[in-house]
């Protein structure tokens, strides 16, 4: 990629290695439409603190422009009526732009992009963020349901010493009111089968038996609250799993693609490879935009792909300006 700043500061000359051609791509980005990283790089470059621009050298700002227009997702602004498409629900949707689109486009807003528009990046992406939002709500409600237990565990009535456990675990069921007590009737076998039980059982040289006892008491009320919270979370997970499929369908219907209006014939006649003939046949039922006839020529296609790769490798080895 080489630069061309005669007409536009952000215009760039892009070389297509597949076609062996070059074309100018103008990007007239306003500062408000740039990423914060690009604005910061501009500011630091202007004061000489970062990548001082050299005459005839590569342009950092054009590199940022290329990144924003080719790597980051963008959509057409809805200020023009031609850029507005209406979903099945009747709501205006954003029209996603292809990478390197030369018409005016803007970046998808991190905070302002509606959830229904996330389907532009794939149905699974839209379902993922919907799932995150729903699970955040479920966990928030579960936390509110557990507040009586949290307050009790953090109180003096439960016997928790905040100085021993740290502020991050205040309100948990960790008990600090404990000590070693004698237990003449305790057997080691009664403790080894419990997780962590072996560390709570000890004997002295004289044969005295001691166990590590907690004095914190968990009442029936705390058990009922914990059980109700777990039941709520389980029901919520079942609900989310049931509705995830429907959410995927809603996102798919919100995205109007050619596959929504395409027909595929699985058993065509062996000699029916003329697309005009197929178009004439289907036009008796309505307007036909395009017809594609897929031939059983997989071996030929693989050879053509290999030929293109070899041609591209040869172009990369040639000096600039030379063609095959």
Secondary structure, DSSP 8 states (H G I E B T S, - for coil): -EE--SS-TT-EEEEETTTTEEEEE-----GGGS-HHHHHHHHHHHTTSS----TTS--HHHHHHHHHHHTS-EEE-TTSGGG-EE-TTS-EE-EE--TT--S-EEE--TTTS-GGGGGGG-HHHHHHHHHHHHHHHHHHHHHHHTHHHHHHHTSTTTT--HHHH-GGGTTSS----EEEEE-TT--THHHHTSTTTGGGEEE-TT--EEEEEE-----HHHHHHHHHHHHHHHHHHHHHHHHHHHHHHHHHHHS--GGGG----SS--TT---HHHHHHHHTTTS---------S-HHHHHHHHHHHHHHHHHHHHS-TT---
